[in-house]
């Protein structure tokens, strides 16, 4: 198996910005937008976290509005979240080992994509300020066309931009939505336990392997290329400690 593309989640995988976001206030602002468009409070109450709320609203709003209106509402919600992300931006920092791993991946000619649930403005500024921008070939944020993770839309589109096939690509992320999206898109999902999910949760979601940090990724890539056939990411021992 030759790895030609590595796709990364952003917050919690490449950079830490979420630790500094006022999620409670952000969720309240976004919930107010949805209520203003007629979404019942009982529907909003089903989704406690702002990320889950935002993603699930694609389906919930789709029951009320045509697709064009759904996109309009979601853009407004995204802008509301972005205000809180921008406040936290100055405190963001690369995750340990991030720059070294990106340098190693690009040095071997592998394409790199970022699939983020953050807004595009925030992701671009963070990539620039942390010195990562030069290593990234394609960026898809929650503002990009299509539905965000855990839907596979952005991964599929990113691979199209990179010119790579799912069977020669991996998706690395710290959340179950990264793993779900990767599996749905047909890429090999790799969990990294640097965010808010346990290694056991990432494994249960279907991660082929869970690593403790990005510094372990080069070894895994070399292992995949040297000994493991990728066939629906079911062959080989899963979630072995590295």
N, C-alpha and C positions, 0 to 999 in steps of 0.2 A: 504494500500500500504506500503510494507516494502522496504525502501531504502537500497539496498545492495552495491551499488557502486556510488560514486560521482566522476565525471570526471571534471577536471578544465582546462580551457585555462591557458596559462602561462603569457605572457607579458600583463600587464594591468589588470590582474585578481589576480594572486598570487604575482607577482613581477613587479616592474617598471624598465624596461631597455630601452624601446622604446623612452622615453623622452630624452635619451642621445645619440641616434644613429644619425649619419649624413645621414639621409635618402636620401637627394638629391644626394650626392656623390655615395651612394650605388646604387641607381637606375641607375645612369649614367654608373657605372661599369657593372651592369647586362645587361643593354640595349646594351652596346658595345659587350658583349658576344653573345647576340642573333643576332645582326647584322652580327657579324663575321661568324655565322652559316647560314646566308642567309635569316634570317627573315626580311621581308620588314620593313622599318622605319614606313610606314603608319600603319602597324599592331601594332607595339610597341606603337605608339602614341595614340592608342585607350585606353591604360591603364595608367593612370597618376601616381597612387601609386605603389610602388615597390612590395607590397604584392599581389595586384591584378595582376600586370604584371607577377609575378612569377607563380602564380596559373593558370592564364589563358594560360600561355605558354604550359601547359600540352596538351591542346586542339590544340593550334596553331601549336606547333611543331609536333603534331601527324598527321597533314595534310601534313607534309613535310618528316618526318623520321619514320622509324619503331620504335616500343616501346623501344628497347634496346638503340637506339641512343637518343631518347627523355630523357631517364634516364641519359645518359652520359652528355648531355647538361645541364640538371637541376642540376646535381651534381656540375658541374663547376660553375653554377650561384649561387648555395647555398654556395659554398666555398667563392665566392666573397663577398656575403652579410655577411658571418661569420666574415670576417676581421673587418668589421665595428661594428658588435655586440661585438666582443671581446674587442675592444677599450672602449666601453661603459660599459663593465661588472663590472669594479671596482666601478662604481657609482650606480649600481643597488641596490635596497632595497626591502624588502617584503612590500606588500600592507598592509594598516592598518588592524589589526585584523586577519591577515592571519595565523600566527602560532597558535594562540589560537583556531581558527576554525578547523585547521587541527588536532590539539591535541584532540579536542572534537569529531571529526568524527572518528578518529582512536580508541579513547577510547571506542566507542560503537561497535567496531568490523566491521565497514564499510570499504570496499575496496576503495582505492583512485588511480585515474589515472590522468595523465597530457597529454593533447593533444595540442601540441605547433606548431606554425608556425616559431619558432626560430630553429636554428641549434641544433643538439644533444649536441655537445661539449659545447656550450654556456648554454643551459638549464641545463645540468648536473652540470657545474661549479657554476651556480647561485643557484641551489638547495642546493649544498653543502655549499656554502659561507653564505647563509642566514639561514641555519639550518633546511631547509625543507626536505632534502633528506630522512631522516629516516621515514617520514610520507607517502612517495610515493611508491606505489606497482608496478606501470607500467608507463613508459614514452614513448610517441610517438612524434617525432619531424618531421620537414619537410623532414628530411633525412631518415625517416623510410619507409619501403616498402609500396607501395600504394600511392594514391593521397592525398594531405593534404586538410584541410578545405578550402572551404565549402563542399568538397566532404565528404561522410560519412566513407570512407575507414578506417581511423585511429581509429575512435570511435568503429567501428565494430570489428576491430582487437584487440583493447584494452580490450573490454568486453570479448573477447575470452580468453585473457591472464588472466583476473581477474576471469573468471568463472562465470560471471553474465549475466543476460538477459536484453535486452533493457527496458522491462516493469518494472524493479526494479532498474532503474538507472536514474540519472539526469546528465545533462551537464551544467556547469556554465561558462559563459564567458561574456566578455565586448564588443564583436563585433557581427555584423549581421552574419558573417561567422560561428561563434560558434553556433548561433541559427539555422541557415540553416542546418549545419552539424548534429546537434543534432536531429532535426526533421526528416531529411532523414534517420538517423540511428534508429529511433523509440524510442529514449530516451526522457525524459521530459526536454525541454530546459528552462533554467533559466538565465535571463540576469542580469548583475550587472553593474550599470552605473558609473564605476570608470575609464573608458577608454575614447576613442574618440567618442563614440556614445551616443546620447540622449536616455533617458528611452523610449521616444515615438518611436524612431527608432527601438529599440530592441523589443518593443511590436509589432510594425508593421511587423517586420520580423517573428513573431510567438512565441515570448517568452511566456511561460505559466505564468510567473511572472517576474517582474523586481524589484530587490532589490537595495538599495542605497549603500550597502557595504557588505563585507563578514560577518561582525558581525551579520547580519540579517539572515544568512543562517541556523543556528541551529533551529531557530524558524520556519522557513519555512519547514524544514525537519520534525520536530515534527508535524506540521500541516498536512503535506502530509500523514504521517503515521497514524495520528489520525482520519482524517475526509474526505480525498479526494480520490476517486477511480480514478485510472489511466487507462483510456481507450482511447488510441490515443491522450492523453493529450488534450481532448476537454471538459471533465466534470469539473464542478466547476466554480466559478467566476474567470476570468483571469485578471491578472495585478491589483488586488486590492492592495491598499497601506497596508503595514504590520503595 
